Amino acid sequence: MSDSIRPGNGEMASAEQSKIDFEVVSSLSEKLRHIHDDVFEELINFQKTGNFDSNWDDVSKNINAAVDTVREVSKLVESVPRLKAFAGHDLDTTQRGMWGGLDVIQSEMSGRSLKSDDRGLKMFLEKWPRYYVAQSDILLRSITPGELRDVPKEDFDPELLEMVLRYFKNEELPHIVRFRDNDREDGRPSEFTKIEQKKLNIDFKAEDLLKDLDGRTARGLNGPIINLVINSLRNGLKDQHGLAEDGSGTTEFEAMVEGDELVLRVMDDGKGIGQEHLDPGDIAKFILREGVSLQSSGGQDNNPPSTGLGLADAHNRINALGGELRIYSYRAGRQEFAGYSSCDGILDHATVGNMLSKLNDKRRRADEKNDGVRTVFEIRLPLQ
């Protein structure tokens, strides 16, 4: 990001952040990854076959260790108000059910009575991918972007992305619809009051992307990357810019290979982002400002009030993972547009115009009645 729109030093951590030990966070991040790579996969195979690849005692030990890790992560998040605020935003629909399923599995493993069609097992397997992505992201927000560079990286996982998107569409979205009138602790109206008028198009298959990747991969951390995709989808469903003037609108997601990059793209055809959030001269409201974004802070604790776009610090964190965050948007209520890159700062007007035209041509070829995209969030990851 260019110095012209950078308000401060991206490596500076808050006083609260600096108290959190990097080694603790890095260790917990690795333990969560172990649960996903080993315990989750073991239980997936058990659900399919009714048998474990390892013996019962070893699997039971791993599950007990998984329970301890999840408790340790939850304890850390609960102890830090900033992280707890993020956790409430991302984990409301997953944590309770995930814990319930894990408790049942632990109990039945100890008595060797776990069955492949067990309801607790099904509940845990459905919720774990979303929980894992959200909790990993929240945990890693407690360290600086500089420290994030030192966390061991992993291959981007299209199958994990598919599972999280499926959960978002089938479980999380209905929850937002059902509880939209009760989701603001400060008493303000929900940001999703018109969500039922919005269409969500997620037609993503991991196998298709893996075929396009053709053996190549992107390195990074799945938690922060995939959770930003989910946050961007939620942005597209919000009233503030995701809906068109007549209350209608569509939000869509696509993932593809473009040259030597993996591109994860969220688009909507709503109002566009407000002028104040696209003006780098107004740092307090700028979408790529540095600082803390707390939905209910209202500027408390020396934090600027949130834009509601969930992008505070996201640009620094994607950069730290070796990627790039791009935003293209029409200014709300206007035909003017702007674009920003976490690597290059303000994007050339012609570059943004060409990208928006290209995306709109593609959409109109698919549906001639399509009104065209208004806001685009992209995560670009270099391929190896």
C-alpha positions in Angstrom: 0.0 0.0 0.0 1.4 3.4 -0.9 2.5 5.9 1.8 -0.1 8.4 0.4 -2.9 6.4 1.9 -1.1 4.8 4.8 -2.0 6.4 8.1 0.6 4.8 10.3 3.0 2.0 10.9 1.4 -1.3 10.1 3.9 -3.1 12.5 2.7 -1.3 15.5 0.6 -3.4 17.9 -1.8 -2.1 20.5 -0.8 -2.3 24.1 -3.2 -5.1 24.6 -1.7 -7.0 21.6 1.8 -6.7 22.9 0.9 -8.6 26.1 0.0 -11.7 24.1 3.0 -14.0 23.7 3.8 -14.8 20.1 5.0 -18.3 20.9 1.7 -19.2 22.7 -0.3 -18.0 19.7 2.0 -19.8 17.2 1.8 -23.0 19.2 -2.0 -22.8 19.5 -2.3 -22.1 15.8 -0.3 -25.3 15.1 -2.4 -27.3 17.4 -5.6 -26.2 15.7 -4.1 -27.1 12.4 -3.2 -30.6 13.8 -6.9 -31.1 14.9 -8.0 -30.2 11.4 -5.4 -32.2 9.5 -5.5 -35.3 11.7 -8.4 -35.6 14.1 -11.0 -34.1 11.8 -9.8 -36.2 8.9 -9.8 -39.3 11.1 -13.4 -38.7 12.2 -14.5 -38.0 8.6 -13.1 -41.4 7.5 -14.8 -43.0 10.5 -18.1 -41.5 9.6 -17.7 -43.0 6.0 -16.4 -46.4 7.0 -17.2 -47.1 10.6 -13.5 -47.8 11.3 -10.5 -45.9 12.5 -7.1 -46.0 10.7 -5.4 -45.9 14.1 -6.4 -47.8 17.2 -9.1 -46.5 19.5 -6.7 -45.5 22.3 -4.6 -43.4 20.0 -7.6 -41.7 18.5 -9.1 -41.2 22.0 -5.8 -39.5 23.1 -5.9 -37.2 20.1 -9.5 -36.2 20.8 -8.7 -35.5 24.4 -5.8 -33.3 23.3 -8.1 -31.6 20.8 -10.6 -30.8 23.6 -7.8 -29.3 25.7 -6.6 -27.2 22.7 -10.0 -25.8 22.0 -10.5 -24.9 25.7 -7.1 -23.2 25.7 -7.9 -21.2 22.6 -11.3 -20.2 24.0 -9.8 -19.2 27.3 -7.3 -16.9 25.5 -9.9 -15.3 23.3 -12.2 -14.8 26.3 -9.4 -13.1 28.2 -8.8 -10.4 25.6 -11.8 -8.0 25.0 -10.7 -7.2 21.5 -10.5 -10.8 20.4 -13.7 -11.6 22.3 -15.5 -8.9 20.2 -14.3 -10.5 17.0 -15.2 -14.0 18.4 -18.8 -12.9 19.0 -19.1 -11.7 15.5 -17.7 -14.9 13.8 -18.5 -17.7 16.1 -22.0 -17.1 17.3 -23.5 -19.9 15.1 -20.7 -22.4 15.5 -19.2 -22.6 19.0 -22.0 -24.1 21.0 -22.9 -26.9 18.6 -19.3 -27.6 17.9 -18.5 -27.9 21.6 -21.6 -30.1 22.2 -20.5 -32.5 19.4 -16.9 -32.6 20.7 -18.1 -33.4 24.2 -20.3 -36.3 23.0 -17.4 -37.7 20.9 -15.0 -37.5 23.8 -17.5 -39.2 26.1 -18.3 -42.0 23.7 -14.7 -42.6 22.7 -13.8 -43.2 26.3 -16.5 -46.0 26.4 -15.7 -47.2 22.9 -19.4 -46.6 22.0 -19.0 -44.0 19.2 -21.0 -44.9 16.1 -20.5 -43.6 12.5 -24.1 -42.2 12.5 -23.8 -40.6 15.9 -25.6 -37.2 16.0 -22.8 -35.6 18.0 -20.2 -36.7 15.4 -22.4 -35.3 12.6 -22.8 -32.0 14.5 -19.0 -31.7 15.1 -18.1 -32.5 11.5 -20.6 -30.0 10.1 -19.4 -27.1 12.3 -15.7 -27.7 12.7 -14.5 -26.3 9.4 -16.3 -22.9 10.0 -15.2 -22.9 13.6 -11.6 -23.7 12.7 -11.3 -21.0 10.1 -12.9 -18.3 12.4 -11.0 -19.3 15.5 -7.7 -19.5 13.6 -8.3 -16.0 12.2 -9.3 -14.6 15.6 -6.3 -16.1 17.3 -3.9 -14.8 14.7 -5.3 -11.3 15.1 -3.7 -11.1 18.5 -0.2 -10.8 16.9 1.2 -8.1 14.6 1.5 -8.5 10.8 5.2 -8.7 11.3 4.8 -11.7 13.6 2.2 -13.2 11.3 5.0 -13.6 8.7 6.8 -15.9 11.1 3.9 -18.3 11.6 4.5 -21.5 9.6 2.5 -21.3 6.4 0.4 -24.0 4.7 -1.0 -24.8 1.3 -4.3 -23.1 0.5 -7.1 -25.7 0.9 -9.9 -25.5 -1.7 -11.8 -28.4 0.1 -11.8 -26.5 3.3 -13.1 -23.4 1.5 -15.9 -25.5 0.0 -16.9 -26.8 3.4 -16.9 -23.4 5.0 -18.9 -21.8 2.1 -21.5 -24.7 2.4 -21.8 -24.1 6.1 -22.2 -20.3 5.6 -24.9 -20.8 3.0 -26.9 -23.6 4.7 -26.4 -22.8 8.4 -25.0 -19.3 9.1 -27.1 -17.4 6.6 -30.4 -18.8 7.9 -29.2 -17.9 11.4 -28.6 -14.3 10.3 -32.1 -14.1 8.8 -33.7 -15.5 11.9 -31.9 -13.4 14.5 -31.2 -10.2 12.5 -33.4 -8.1 14.8 -31.5 -9.2 17.9 -27.9 -9.1 16.7 -27.0 -5.6 17.8 -26.1 -5.2 21.5 -26.0 -1.4 21.2 -29.8 -1.3 20.3 -29.2 0.0 16.7 -31.2 -1.7 13.9 -29.7 -4.8 12.4 -27.5 -4.3 9.3 -29.4 -7.2 7.7 -33.0 -6.0 7.9 -33.5 -6.5 4.1 -31.4 -9.6 3.7 -34.3 -11.7 2.4 -34.4 -9.5 -0.7 -30.9 -10.4 -1.5 -29.7 -13.4 -3.6 -26.5 -15.3 -2.8 -24.8 -17.1 -5.6 -22.1 -19.5 -4.4 -21.4 -22.1 -7.0 -18.0 -23.3 -5.9 -16.6 -26.8 -6.3 -13.1 -27.6 -4.9 -12.5 -30.2 -7.6 -13.0 -27.6 -10.3 -10.4 -25.2 -8.8 -8.0 -28.1 -8.1 -8.2 -29.0 -11.8 -7.5 -25.4 -12.8 -4.5 -25.3 -10.4 -3.1 -28.3 -12.1 -0.7 -29.2 -9.3 0.2 -25.7 -8.3 -0.7 -24.2 -4.9 -0.8 -21.0 -3.0 0.9 -20.7 0.4 -0.5 -18.8 3.3 -2.8 -19.4 6.3 -6.3 -20.7 5.6 -7.9 -19.2 8.6 -7.3 -15.5 7.9 -7.8 -15.9 4.1 -11.1 -17.9 4.1 -12.5 -15.9 7.0 -12.0 -12.7 5.0 -14.0 -14.3 2.1 -16.9 -15.0 4.6 -16.7 -11.4 6.0 -16.8 -10.1 2.4 -19.9 -12.1 1.7 -21.5 -10.7 4.7 -20.6 -7.2 3.6 -22.4 -7.8 0.3 -25.6 -8.8 2.2 -25.6 -5.7 4.4 -28.1 -2.9 3.9 -25.4 -0.2 3.9 -24.0 -1.0 0.4 -25.0 -4.5 -0.6 -28.6 -3.6 -1.6 -29.6 -1.7 -4.7 -31.8 1.4 -4.3 -34.9 -0.7 -4.9 -34.0 -3.2 -2.2 -32.9 -6.0 -4.5 -29.5 -7.3 -5.2 -27.1 -10.3 -5.7 -23.9 -11.2 -4.0 -21.7 -13.8 -5.6 -18.4 -15.6 -5.0 -15.9 -17.1 -7.5 -12.5 -18.6 -7.3 -10.2 -19.0 -10.3 -6.6 -19.0 -11.6 -5.6 -15.9 -13.4 -2.0 -16.2 -14.8 0.3 -16.9 -11.8 -2.3 -16.0 -9.2 -5.2 -17.6 -7.3 -8.0 -15.1 -7.2 -10.8 -15.3 -4.6 -13.5 -12.7 -5.6 -16.7 -11.5 -3.9 -19.0 -9.2 -5.9 -22.3 -7.5 -5.4 -24.5 -5.2 -7.4 -25.8 -3.0 -4.6 -25.3 0.7 -3.9 -21.5 0.7 -3.9 -19.4 1.8 -1.0 -20.0 5.2 0.6 -17.9 8.1 -0.6 -16.5 8.6 2.9 -15.1 5.1 3.0 -13.4 5.5 -0.4 -11.6 8.7 0.4 -8.1 8.1 1.7 -8.0 11.6 3.0 -10.5 10.7 5.7 -8.4 8.1 7.6 -10.9 7.5 10.4 -13.5 6.2 7.9 -11.3 4.9 5.1 -11.9 1.2 4.3 -8.2 0.3 4.4 -7.3 2.3 7.5 -5.1 0.7 10.1 -6.5 0.2 13.6 -9.1 -1.9 15.4 -12.6 -2.5 14.0 -15.2 -3.1 16.8 -18.7 -3.1 15.6 -20.1 -1.8 18.9 -17.1 0.3 20.1 -18.5 3.7 18.8 -14.9 4.9 19.1 -14.4 3.7 22.7 -10.9 2.8 24.0 -9.3 5.2 21.5 -10.4 3.0 18.6 -12.0 4.7 15.6 -15.7 3.7 15.0 -16.1 0.8 12.6 -17.0 1.3 9.0 -18.9 -2.0 9.3 -16.9 -3.4 6.3 -14.7 -5.7 8.4 -11.5 -4.6 6.5 -9.5 -2.8 9.3 -6.0 -4.3 9.2 -7.0 -6.9 6.6 -4.8 -5.4 4.0 -1.7 -5.6 6.3 -2.5 -9.2 7.2 -3.0 -10.4 3.6 0.2 -8.7 2.7 2.0 -10.5 5.5 0.8 -13.8 4.0 2.3 -12.8 0.7 -0.9 -12.0 -1.0 -2.8 -8.8 -2.1 -6.2 -7.4 -1.2 -8.0 -5.4 -3.9 -11.2 -3.4 -3.7 -13.1 -1.9 -6.6 -16.3 0.0 -6.0 -18.6 2.5 -7.5 -19.2 5.4 -5.1 -22.6 5.0 -3.6 -25.3 6.7 -5.7 -22.8 7.7 -8.4 -21.3 6.3 -11.6 -17.8 7.2 -10.4 -15.6 4.4 -9.2 -12.4 3.9 -7.2 -10.0 1.0 -6.6 -7.3 0.2 -4.0 -4.6 -2.4 -3.6 -2.9 -3.4 -0.4 0.3 -3.5 -2.3 0.0 -0.6 -4.7 -2.3 1.8 -3.0 -4.7 3.8 -5.2 -5.2 2.0 -8.4 -5.1 3.7 -11.8 -8.6 4.8 -12.9 -8.3 2.9 -16.3 -7.2 -0.3 -14.5 -10.3 -0.2 -12.3 -12.6 0.7 -15.1 -11.3 -2.1 -17.3 -11.7 -4.6 -14.5 -15.3 -3.5 -13.7 -16.2 -3.6 -17.4 -14.7 -7.1 -17.8 -16.6 -8.4 -14.8 -19.9 -6.8 -15.9 -19.5 -8.2 -19.5 -19.1 -11.6 -18.0 -22.2 -11.3 -15.8 -24.3 -10.0 -18.6 -23.3 -12.8 -20.9 -24.6 -15.2 -18.1 -27.8 -13.1 -17.6 -28.7 -10.2 -20.0 -30.9 -8.7 -17.3 -28.0 -8.4 -14.9 -27.5 -4.8 -13.6 -23.8 -5.2 -13.2 -21.4 -5.4 -10.3 -20.9 -2.4 -8.1 -18.4 -3.6 -5.4 -15.7 -6.2 -5.7 -13.4 -7.6 -3.0 -10.5 -9.7 -4.2 -7.8 -11.7 -2.5 -4.9 -12.5 -4.8 -2.4 -15.2 -3.9 0.8 -16.0 -5.9 0.9 -19.6 -7.1 3.9 -21.9 -6.8 
